[in-house]
C-alpha cells in the first residue's frame, strides 16, 4: 500500500503535536521511511537542499545526502529505527539543487510510526 507524504505526515505524533514543532524548528530536518524515502522536510531543510519542501517528498535521501563514510546513507536508517537514543553519523555533504554543496553533521532519531511503518527524523546540524 502506498501512503502519500501528506497522509503520513498528518498521521504522525510529531505533526499531531502541532506542525509548528516541525515547521518552525531552529534546525534543518526531514523525516524519512526506514528505506530512505523522504516523507517531509521543514522549511530550513528545504532551504538547505535548495528546493521547496513538497519537491523533496518521495525522493530517496541518498540522492541529496552523502556521508563521509563508505556506506550509503540508507544503510543506517534501519539501524537507527531500533535505537532509543539518537545516532550521530558524523559529517555529510548535502547536494543542493544549485550552488555549492554544504557540509553538516547528521543525527538520526527513531521518531514514530506512521501507517504501520517507522519514520526517522534526520537532523542537519552545524557542529
N, C-alpha and C positions, 0 to 999 in steps of 0.2 A: 504494500500500500504506500503510495506516495503522499507525503504530507507537505503542504505548502509552507513556505517560510513564515507567512503571516499566521497560519493556524498553529504552527509550532511555537511561534513567539508568544501568542496570546494565551497559550496553554501552560506556560512555564511559571513557576513560583516567582521568579525574578520579575517578570512582567506584571503578574498579578499584584505584587507589592507596589507597583507603580512604574510606568515607563520612565519616570524621571530618574529613578535609581540607575538605570542602564544608560538612558539617553543623555543625562547630564553629569555622568561620572567625569572626574578630572583625569581619567586615564583612557587611552585608546584601548578598546576591547571588542572582540567578536565572540559570538557563540558558534560552535561547530558541532556536528554529529561526531560520533566516535570513529567514523571512517573519513573524517576530514572535509566534510561539505559545510560551507559557511551557511548558517541559518540567519544570522543578523549581525549588523555592525552598528556601533554607536557613532555619533557624528565625528568624534575625534579619530576613530579608526577609519572612517570614510575619507576624512581629510588626509590622514597618513597614507592611505592607499591611492589617493588622488581620484576617487570615484564616489558617486552618490551611494548612500547605504543600500538602496534597493538593487543596485547593479552587482553588489557582491554576493547577494543571496544565491544559493545553489551552486556556487563556484567552488572548486577544490582549493583548500587553503594552500596546498603546495604550489599552486600557480603564482601565489603572491609572497610567500614567506619561505626563506631558505635559511636553514640553520648552519651554524659554523661547526657542524658535525657531519660525518659521512651518511648518517641515516636520514631518510626523508622525514619531514615534519609529521606526517600522519602516523608514522610508526610509534610515536609517543602518545598519541591520542587514546588508544585503547588502554595503554598502561595507566595514563592519568585518570581514566574513568574509575579505576579501582582505588585510587588514593583518597584518603580523608583530608590530607593536607596538600597545599599547592606544590606543584612540581616545577622547579626552576630549570629551564632548558639552556640558559646562558644566552649568548648573543645570537641574533639572527638578522638577516638582511631582508628588508621589505622592498619588494619591487613595485615601484609606483607606475601608474599609467603613463605619466610623462614626468620628466625631471629625474634628478639623481636618486639612486637607491638610498635608503635610510637604514641605519643600524640601530637596533633596540634590544633590550633584554626581554626575554619571553617567559611568561609564567602561565602554566596550565592549572586549572582547578576543575574538579568534578563539580558541576553546578547543579544539575537537576535532570529529571527525566521528563520528556515530552512525547506524547503519542507512543509511550512504551519504550522509547529509546533514550539512552543517556545523552545529555548535552554537556559540552565542556565550555568553560569560559577561558578565553585566551586573552591575556593582557600584554600590552606592549609598553614597557617601562623605559625610562631614561637611564637608570642605573647600570 
